[in-house]
């Protein structure tokens, strides 16, 4: 995960392209939380704003969705 600042100044995290590709090809339905950087299973590929099991923020996105949004490094 790589930290970055949003336009509003908040710190968020984006996963590495390799991690997103592994999630897509692994068929594990993995999502990534932009707020804390944690990953979680059972997330639909096009998921947006799911609640994170670790931090509780609605910032979990599906791997494919992050790829489409360009939020990978």
C-alpha positions in Angstrom: 0.0 0.0 0.0 1.1 3.5 -0.8 -0.1 6.5 1.1 -1.3 9.6 -0.8 -3.1 12.8 0.0 -6.6 13.5 -1.4 -7.7 16.9 -2.6 -9.2 17.6 0.8 -5.9 16.8 2.5 -6.9 13.4 4.0 -4.3 10.6 3.9 -5.5 7.5 2.0 -3.9 4.3 0.7 -3.8 2.6 -2.6 -2.7 -0.9 -3.3 0.1 -2.0 -5.6 -0.9 -3.1 -9.1 0.5 -6.5 -8.3 -1.8 -7.0 -5.3 -4.8 -5.9 -7.3 -3.9 -8.3 -10.2 -3.4 -11.1 -7.7 -6.8 -10.4 -6.2 -8.5 -10.4 -9.6 -6.8 -13.6 -10.9 -7.1 -15.4 -7.5 -10.9 -15.1 -7.6 -11.0 -14.5 -3.9 -13.3 -11.4 -4.1 -10.8 -9.2 -2.3 -11.4 -5.6 -1.6 -9.1 -2.9 -0.3 -9.7 -0.1 2.2 -8.5 3.3 1.1 -8.8 4.6 4.7 -6.6 2.1 6.5 -4.9 0.1 3.8 -6.3 -3.3 4.9 -7.7 -5.9 2.6 -10.8 -8.0 3.1 -12.5 -10.9 1.5 -16.0 -11.3 0.3 -16.0 -8.0 -1.6 -17.7 -7.9 -5.1 -15.4 -6.8 -7.9 -17.3 -3.6 -8.5 -17.9 -2.7 -4.9 -17.8 0.9 -3.8 -17.8 2.4 -0.3 -18.3 -0.9 1.6 -17.6 -0.6 5.4 -14.2 -1.8 6.4 -14.0 -4.7 8.9 -10.8 -3.2 10.4 -11.5 0.6 10.7 -15.2 0.8 10.1 -14.9 3.5 7.4 -17.0 3.2 4.2 -13.8 3.1 2.0 -13.6 -0.5 0.8 -13.5 -0.9 -3.0 -13.4 -4.1 -5.1 -10.1 -4.8 -6.9 -11.5 -4.3 -10.4 -13.2 -1.1 -9.3 -9.9 0.3 -8.0 -8.2 -0.6 -11.2 -10.9 1.2 -13.3 -10.6 4.2 -11.0 -6.8 4.3 -11.4 -6.3 4.0 -7.6 -3.3 1.6 -7.8 0.4 2.2 -7.9 
